[in-house]
Amino acid sequence: MRKNIVAGNWKMNKTLQEGTALARDLQTALHGKTLQCEVVICTPFIHLTSVAGVIAGSKVQLGAQNCADHVSGAYTGEVSAAMVASTGAQYVILGHSERRAYYGETNAILKEKVKLALENNLTPIFCIGEVLGEREAGTHFEIVKSQIEEALFGLPEDDFHKIVLAYEPVWAIGTGKTATPAQAQEMHAFIRRTIIDKYGDGIANDTSILYGGSANADNAKELFSNPDVDGGLIGGASLSVEKFLPIVEAF
């Protein structure tokens, strides 16, 4: 049975000291609560080891925001999947729209990143989604399908089963715009049907598909009530406990 997941993507925010303090405050806020979802925080690389120590034994799990598409070597500034795993992280965000747009990450590159993440027992949170022009042109389903097929459909069933997907309507990230719950459900259902066509009902129905487009305390409950929306990949609202906690509690 698929998991409900609320994952915070801190992006390039918080110093090490601020990040460890936020992780500690979140752990304290969740202590003693009965949660209906898994909670993950995806921090900058330099935070990982320190935050892992802060949240050890708590209800919070740890993720990175990226990993390299090489095992090791002369790739100055890169961080390998093995390095990420060595910090105690369990998750890694791959294919975020910002990585695709600003750093030229292609589906071919992401295919390698997914492979290395899985080899190091990391759970990829794999991001897919269309930009505004593609939505307006009516090609959004085609774009999302190609992102899944080109990066993920070479995986054997056992490996695909370990993937978490995050649908990002790119036009709704950091803009204050949000896909309506109906738009989110429509795309999530399409994604699940795409997986059914390749891997069958069993794997498709076990795959968690998160919504990643400016979810917040006001709209999370309605978004999460959709049958194919299994949680959220949360950006700005994950940077404070006061904004993030209500999203976690929306389940």
C-alpha positions as CSV (number, residue, x, y, z in Angstrom):
1,M,0.0,0.0,0.0
2,R,1.4,3.4,-1.0
3,K,2.6,5.9,1.6
4,N,1.3,9.4,2.3
5,I,4.4,11.7,2.3
6,V,4.9,15.3,3.1
7,A,8.5,16.3,2.1
8,G,10.0,19.7,2.7
9,N,12.4,21.1,0.1
10,W,14.5,23.8,1.8
11,K,16.2,24.7,-1.5
12,M,19.2,27.1,-1.0
13,N,18.0,28.4,2.3
14,K,19.1,28.4,5.9
15,T,22.6,28.4,7.3
16,L,23.8,25.3,9.0
17,Q,22.9,26.8,12.4
18,E,19.5,27.9,11.2
19,G,18.8,24.5,9.6
20,T,19.7,22.5,12.6
21,A,17.5,24.8,14.7
22,L,14.6,24.3,12.3
23,A,15.0,20.5,12.3
24,R,15.1,20.5,16.1
25,D,12.0,22.7,16.3
26,L,10.1,20.4,13.9
27,Q,11.1,17.3,15.8
28,T,9.8,18.9,19.0
29,A,6.5,20.0,17.3
30,L,5.9,16.4,16.0
31,H,6.8,14.7,19.2
32,G,3.8,12.8,20.7
33,K,1.6,13.4,17.6
34,T,0.0,10.5,15.7
35,L,0.9,11.2,12.1
36,Q,-1.0,9.9,9.0
37,C,1.9,10.6,6.7
38,E,5.7,10.2,6.5
39,V,7.6,13.5,7.1
40,V,10.8,14.2,5.2
41,I,13.0,17.2,5.1
42,C,15.4,17.7,2.2
43,T,18.2,20.0,3.2
44,P,21.2,21.5,1.5
45,F,24.2,19.1,1.3
46,I,26.2,20.8,4.1
47,H,23.3,20.3,6.6
48,L,22.8,16.6,6.1
49,T,25.1,15.1,8.7
50,S,24.2,17.6,11.4
51,V,20.5,17.4,10.8
52,A,20.7,13.6,10.7
53,G,22.1,13.8,14.3
54,V,19.3,16.1,15.4
55,I,16.4,14.0,14.0
56,A,17.8,10.6,14.9
57,G,15.1,8.4,16.4
58,S,12.4,10.9,15.6
59,K,9.4,10.9,13.2
60,V,11.3,13.0,10.6
61,Q,13.3,11.4,7.8
62,L,16.1,13.1,5.8
63,G,16.7,13.7,2.2
64,A,19.1,15.6,-0.1
65,Q,18.1,17.8,-3.0
66,N,20.3,16.3,-5.7
67,C,23.1,13.9,-6.4
68,A,25.7,13.5,-9.2
69,D,25.3,11.4,-12.3
70,H,28.8,9.9,-11.7
71,V,30.0,7.4,-9.1
72,S,33.1,9.4,-8.1
73,G,36.0,11.2,-9.7
74,A,37.2,14.6,-10.9
75,Y,33.9,16.4,-10.8
76,T,34.6,19.4,-8.6
77,G,31.7,20.6,-6.6
78,E,29.5,17.5,-7.2
79,V,28.2,15.2,-4.5
80,S,27.7,11.5,-5.2
81,A,24.8,9.3,-4.3
82,A,27.2,7.3,-2.1
83,M,28.2,10.5,-0.3
84,V,24.6,11.4,0.3
85,A,23.8,7.9,1.7
86,S,26.8,8.1,4.0
87,T,25.2,11.0,5.9
88,G,22.3,8.9,6.9
89,A,19.9,10.4,4.4
90,Q,17.1,8.1,3.1
91,Y,15.7,10.2,0.2
92,V,17.0,12.4,-2.6
93,I,15.1,14.8,-4.8
94,L,15.9,14.3,-8.5
95,G,14.8,16.2,-11.6
96,H,13.4,19.2,-9.8
97,S,12.3,21.8,-12.3
98,E,14.9,24.3,-11.1
99,R,17.6,21.7,-11.8
100,R,16.2,21.1,-15.3
101,A,15.8,24.8,-16.1
102,Y,18.9,26.3,-14.5
103,Y,21.4,23.5,-14.8
104,G,20.4,21.8,-18.0
105,E,19.5,18.4,-16.5
106,T,18.1,16.2,-19.2
107,N,16.1,13.0,-18.9
108,A,19.2,11.1,-19.9
109,I,21.2,12.6,-17.1
110,L,18.4,12.0,-14.6
111,K,18.3,8.3,-15.7
112,E,21.9,7.9,-14.5
113,K,21.1,9.8,-11.3
114,V,18.2,7.6,-10.5
115,K,20.3,4.5,-11.1
116,L,23.0,5.6,-8.8
117,A,20.6,6.7,-6.1
118,L,18.9,3.3,-6.1
119,E,22.2,1.5,-6.0
120,N,23.0,3.4,-2.8
121,N,19.6,2.6,-1.2
122,L,18.3,6.1,-1.6
123,T,14.6,6.6,-2.4
124,P,14.4,9.1,-5.3
125,I,11.7,11.7,-5.2
126,F,11.5,12.2,-8.9
127,C,10.0,15.4,-10.2
128,I,8.0,15.8,-13.3
129,G,5.9,18.6,-14.7
130,E,5.2,21.2,-17.4
131,V,5.9,24.9,-17.8
132,L,3.2,27.4,-18.4
133,G,3.7,27.5,-22.2
134,E,3.3,23.7,-22.4
135,R,0.1,23.8,-20.3
136,E,-1.3,26.6,-22.5
137,A,-0.4,24.6,-25.6
138,G,-2.2,21.6,-24.3
139,T,1.0,19.4,-24.4
140,H,1.3,19.0,-20.6
141,F,0.3,15.3,-20.6
142,E,2.7,14.5,-23.4
143,I,5.6,16.3,-21.6
144,V,5.0,14.6,-18.3
145,K,4.7,11.2,-20.0
146,S,8.0,11.7,-21.8
147,Q,9.7,12.7,-18.6
148,I,8.6,9.5,-16.9
149,E,9.3,7.2,-19.9
150,E,12.7,8.5,-20.8
151,A,14.1,8.6,-17.3
152,L,12.3,5.8,-15.5
153,F,10.8,3.2,-17.8
154,G,14.1,1.4,-18.3
155,L,14.0,0.3,-14.7
156,P,13.0,-3.2,-13.8
157,E,9.8,-3.5,-11.8
158,D,11.5,-4.0,-8.5
159,D,13.4,-0.7,-8.9
160,F,10.5,1.4,-10.2
161,H,8.6,0.2,-7.2
162,K,11.1,2.2,-5.0
163,I,10.4,5.5,-6.8
164,V,8.3,8.4,-5.3
165,L,7.0,10.8,-8.0
166,A,6.3,14.5,-7.5
167,Y,4.2,16.3,-10.0
168,E,5.2,20.0,-10.3
169,P,3.1,22.3,-12.4
170,V,6.1,24.5,-12.9
171,W,3.9,27.5,-13.5
172,A,2.7,27.2,-9.9
173,I,6.1,27.0,-8.1
174,G,7.0,30.1,-6.2
175,T,4.4,32.2,-8.1
176,G,1.6,32.0,-5.6
177,K,-0.5,30.2,-8.2
178,T,-1.7,26.8,-7.5
179,A,-3.2,24.1,-9.7
180,T,-6.8,23.6,-8.7
181,P,-7.4,20.3,-6.8
182,A,-9.2,19.1,-9.9
183,Q,-6.2,19.9,-12.1
184,A,-3.9,18.2,-9.7
185,Q,-6.1,15.1,-9.5
186,E,-6.4,15.0,-13.3
187,M,-2.6,14.9,-13.8
188,H,-2.0,12.5,-10.9
189,A,-4.5,10.1,-12.3
190,F,-2.9,10.4,-15.8
191,I,0.5,9.6,-14.2
192,R,-0.9,6.6,-12.5
193,R,-2.5,5.3,-15.7
194,T,0.8,5.8,-17.5
195,I,2.5,3.6,-14.9
196,I,-0.3,1.0,-15.2
197,D,0.3,0.8,-18.9
198,K,4.0,-0.1,-18.3
199,Y,4.1,-1.9,-15.0
200,G,0.5,-2.9,-14.2
201,D,-2.0,-2.1,-11.5
202,G,-0.1,-3.4,-8.6
203,I,3.0,-1.2,-8.9
204,A,1.0,1.8,-10.1
205,N,-1.3,1.6,-7.1
206,D,1.7,1.3,-4.7
207,T,3.5,4.4,-6.2
208,S,3.2,7.5,-4.1
209,I,2.6,10.6,-6.3
210,L,3.2,13.9,-4.5
211,Y,1.9,17.3,-5.5
212,G,4.7,20.0,-5.8
213,G,3.1,23.3,-6.7
214,S,2.9,25.8,-3.9
215,A,0.9,23.7,-1.5
216,N,0.2,25.5,1.8
217,A,-1.8,25.3,4.9
218,D,-4.9,26.7,3.2
219,N,-5.1,24.3,0.3
220,A,-3.3,21.1,1.5
221,K,-6.4,19.4,2.9
222,E,-8.4,19.8,-0.3
223,L,-5.4,18.7,-2.4
224,F,-4.7,15.7,-0.3
225,S,-8.3,14.6,-0.3
226,N,-7.9,13.6,-4.0
227,P,-7.6,9.8,-4.5
228,D,-4.4,10.0,-6.5
229,V,-2.6,12.8,-4.5
230,D,-0.5,11.1,-1.9
231,G,1.1,14.1,-0.3
232,G,3.2,17.1,-1.2
233,L,6.7,18.3,-2.0
234,I,6.7,21.6,-0.1
235,G,9.0,24.5,-0.9
236,G,8.7,27.8,0.9
237,A,6.2,26.6,3.5
238,S,8.7,24.1,4.7
239,L,11.0,26.8,6.0
240,S,9.0,27.4,9.2
241,V,7.4,25.0,11.6
242,E,4.3,27.2,11.8
243,K,3.7,26.9,8.0
244,F,4.9,23.3,7.6
245,L,3.1,21.6,10.5
246,P,-0.5,22.3,9.3
247,I,0.4,20.7,5.9
248,V,1.6,17.6,7.7
249,E,-1.6,17.6,9.8
250,A,-3.8,18.0,6.7
251,F,-4.0,14.2,6.3
